[in-house]
Amino acid sequence: MQADPARPDCAIETINLVKIYKGGVKALQGVSFCAKKGEIYGLLGPNGAGKTTTVKILSTLIKPTSGVARILGHDVVQESGTVRRLIGVVPQDLTSDDEMTGFENVYIHARLYGLSRREAEEKAWEVLEFMGLTEAAKRKTITYSGGMRKRLEIAMSLVHDPQVLFLDEPTLGLDVQSRRHLWDLILSLKKQGKTILLTTHYMEEADYLSDRVGIIDMGRIVAEGTPEELKRRLGGDRIHIRPVDPAQAPVIGKTLESAGFTVVLENGEVIVKVPKAEEALLSIARVIEKFNIADIRISKPNLEEVFLELTGRRLRDEESLDPFKYRIMSRRVRK
């Protein structure tokens, strides 16, 4: 059966992408999406949802079991050589050499892409300056902080001027300040016209950076749209009620349901779904006035709530062991 023709508006396109690993593990179960030219497309999902597998297929590192994946109209399996010249990839794992300087890492990467010595040197300095690493360029990368190390990885991926950039969990393990700095750089790359596929399990990151978001869970895209479109699907605000005694939450919930409110119980807290919190708050307060309440707060819809609504479970901001600190620590142990 012949695949559908490539869509001219898609820089990244997947059609019913399936990946089954040895042992029958289904990493992807029919993933389809289109990242349009010049946009940041966020793949938001928990660890193990299929984000990294998708990036590996799109960057020609592994082949899909079935389905189609294209970069700027080029099939990632049939035209892998062309695809590799069009893309830059920043994987979760560090690829730069600890014992080389930042400049040497970027320069060698440029040479591997076929740039002449002069072109490689000029381009290396250009991307290092863009990433704010000029002053540290002659230092060994083992001395770099986590944020600097990640910026170096991006510099390496940009040295051949790719049109499409894959950022796989780019801020994993970084502190808040380094994360924000990297966000600004990613937005600068978008302004240059690059198409960016960003995988993340940070809701705030997907919300802040993405033009559109695909929520992926258990190898499937369960929702897609702009962050605002996805949040509007929830249809209103949330009022969080925390009783002094968490055991009272079910009783409060039933009381509010009897009064006509839609209620969810979570971790000893009562969450009331309402169209507008400001208009409903007084009525809710009257219903629960006989209970001892520790705290009431209002929240606007966010991507965490969208994920909970779609899957019945939370998308947690799980922090892994900082890969940068781990590599430095492991070197010290070996010494």
Steps between C-alpha positions, in 0.01 A plus 500: 500500500646834393546764772319832482698772317709735712324812626682813379425694822661235724866521594455185712229249418411160640220273383390204715851454637545169684807371681508160667825403671625149557290321755184660367535836676279747312673836529286670233150395403400708198644847559392762246576873508628788288747761625461794266792690354640762737309392811591343831306178542502357852462130573380497858481177695636305798819296490445191287216651298686467168657844462862388463406210272325747272809721486726202429285398205478853362877547531565166318659330802246217498244378249127487566321168503239654271366838399658799331723780627621791290724804543422781253339240275791253516434149633720428802554138393528532122689832501691482828814668362307805384309516828820499708627807316174684571479436873680575823449280805553575868446166679442448871844346543814710473698451179784752549844376610597595856871534420453725196434872514162637405645633176658166410171316552310737271781519241524121466123478462519754217774303325292182525231680304747575222586863571850608401747587776445871450120464480495273805703746707289799398173315561619359833576847635169630363284243681708518818443875509128454440481253791698733730803272524775710340685564826492132596580369152863415577422320826454124527133417510537302822526839671165618360188533711188304405345796322820574307533136403149494358563821306811339356294202384265740319798684347628169363160423348481844333846516344385369159199737498217243507146596403339267756616461860411223746531584869441190713433608861745792457468638854493172693706534818561874463432760768223755446733780386679281244166367379366851440818602317467201271137587431604844374758344269244254363263787420789679325549194278131509409540865394771384259237288326598160633240233569544350845362179646522522877437202725434571865312388808500851645155657453628855543768443237253367242258784576763774476688384190261307278286638220317168507514202732443131447427318825642149474420217739576129469618540143197693374417865436198554723449871428647772281463877466637829621552518877199732525279269291589204719432691820163625369392136467468489879232768490561714804689551825582279796436578868723294731369441850731351762329400826684505833427128525569330162256223598221758464571546126254228382223644719562851369506364148162327539353815655611709206375241250160508670501876442558445129875548471741280305765368737825303487684366807877494493754451780269614777388802301164581342520650152185670371467561125317825422462728194622808691651469846420857605127447441483159669718562805233657722250221435763235574599678822139488621474126425814408693479755785442227762832331418843597630690616192877554503533659158307599189676597178409558138689362202458568131511208254852377419651220296535286812120512540454420131715189537311396813167546321614293200680216676365495854847548649740786555798587287763542766808718480734214580859606550765252398854497634678797342698344211766768515570453871490122454771500234730719708431288809571175314833634374606589855403154623712335227799711604 
